[in-house]
Amino acid sequence: MAYNIELADRVREWLSHVNDITIEEKKMFGGLAFLVNDKMCINISHDNLMCRYNPEKEEEVAEKIGFLPMIMRGKQLKEYCYVEPIGFQKPEDFEYWMQICLEYNKIAKASKKK
């Protein structure tokens, strides 16, 4: 399971300053997922962020530098994307992705428990 430890620490540090959330780290999607309030919010996959965002913002996020659609079984997975390091190098860009993920987390559906 390969993921960038420094990036995971950066996400962990950022989330630690958010009030009124519970955070669980879980190995998922071949990387490290950060579940916020029992819902997958953001994931570290190699050197990329994997973000979960409101699909209504598809056009906005698709225009961001570093955006890559998430493709599974030949189809684009709506509400998920990868962001290459160039897309979150600047603090304000990193903040954007973290905020958009947390914003959607409030209304996103939780996965069914097995």
Phi and psi in degrees as a GROMACS rama.xvg file:
@    title "Ramachandran Plot"
@    xaxis  label "Phi"
@    yaxis  label "Psi"
@TYPE xy
-104.236  123.293  ALA-2
-151.156  154.398  TYR-3
-74.4435  112.164  ASN-4
-65.2639  -38.4492  ILE-5
-64.2648  -38.892  GLU-6
-67.4073  -40.9044  LEU-7
-59.5398  -42.2118  ALA-8
-63.723  -37.7245  ASP-9
-64.3317  -44.0392  ARG-10
-65.2917  -46.4628  VAL-11
-56.5425  -46.0945  ARG-12
-62.6519  -45.5703  GLU-13
-62.1095  -46.523  TRP-14
-66.0321  -27.8077  LEU-15
-64.408  -17.9713  SER-16
-95.8032  2.36575  HIS-17
-92.2479  128.903  VAL-18
-82.564  153.447  ASN-19
60.2542  38.7991  ASP-20
-132.596  154.406  ILE-21
-108.764  139.814  THR-22
-122.702  132.096  ILE-23
-128.691  134.141  GLU-24
-100.266  134.772  GLU-25
-145.979  138.14  LYS-26
-75.9416  116.007  LYS-27
-148.746  156.393  MET-28
53.2796  30.9695  PHE-29
72.1267  17.7592  GLY-30
-150.898  -151.208  GLY-31
-117.179  118.917  LEU-32
-97.8048  145.082  ALA-33
-109.881  110.329  PHE-34
-91.8519  128.643  LEU-35
-113.623  123.129  VAL-36
51.7455  45.4729  ASN-37
68.6281  17.4571  ASP-38
-127.277  137.181  LYS-39
-59.905  125.926  MET-40
-115.456  -53.2134  CYS-41
-147.816  149.848  ILE-42
-136.543  147.783  ASN-43
-105.538  120.289  ILE-44
-126.463  107.976  SER-45
55.9768  -117.691  HIS-46
-101.781  4.14329  ASP-47
-101.012  154.378  ASN-48
-87.851  143.728  LEU-49
-114.316  116.96  MET-50
-109.638  144.333  CYS-51
-110.207  121.208  ARG-52
-137.15  164.71  TYR-53
-65.1085  120.902  ASN-54
-60.9841  -17.6608  PRO-55
-67.1183  -16.462  GLU-56
-100.158  17.4462  LYS-57
-52.5056  -49.2562  GLU-58
-62.6466  -41.4905  GLU-59
-62.5765  -51.093  GLU-60
-70.5003  -32.148  VAL-61
-65.4891  -20.7062  ALA-62
-86.3885  -8.31567  GLU-63
-74.6551  143.933  LYS-64
-61.4576  135.888  ILE-65
89.1037  -7.09146  GLY-66
-65.7233  133.358  PHE-67
-134.047  128.093  LEU-68
-64.7198  150.253  PRO-69
-92.1821  117.539  MET-70
-110.495  125.661  ILE-71
-130.981  129.415  MET-72
52.1102  38.6412  ARG-73
80.7659  2.85565  GLY-74
-123.597  145.26  LYS-75
-74.6077  129.908  GLN-76
-85.4214  110.359  LEU-77
-66.011  146.72  LYS-78
76.6672  5.68713  GLU-79
-131.489  146.227  TYR-80
-153.573  164.889  CYS-81
-102.399  150.935  TYR-82
-129.373  118.896  VAL-83
-71.642  157.116  GLU-84
-50.7865  -34.4492  PRO-85
-61.2475  -24.5055  ILE-86
-81.9608  -9.02661  GLY-87
-136.917  20.6375  PHE-88
-62.448  -48.6653  GLN-89
-75.2693  141.354  LYS-90
-53.6487  -38.3827  PRO-91
-69.9205  -29.8999  GLU-92
-73.7668  -41.2405  ASP-93
-59.8453  -45.0072  PHE-94
-58.6004  -43.495  GLU-95
-55.3697  -51.8268  TYR-96
-65.5999  -40.9226  TRP-97
-63.0349  -44.4181  MET-98
-64.3547  -44.0518  GLN-99
-64.6582  -34.9887  ILE-100
-69.6636  -45.167  CYS-101
-65.8814  -38.1917  LEU-102
-59.5539  -46.7936  GLU-103
-71.4201  -31.3797  TYR-104
-55.6319  -32.3465  ASN-105
-62.5385  -31.782  LYS-106
-113.584  -7.05234  ILE-107
-67.4764  150.596  ALA-108
-82.3981  142.38  LYS-109
-79.4225  149.526  ALA-110
-68.1742  152.237  SER-111
-69.6452  136.91  LYS-112
-73.5829  139.998  LYS-113
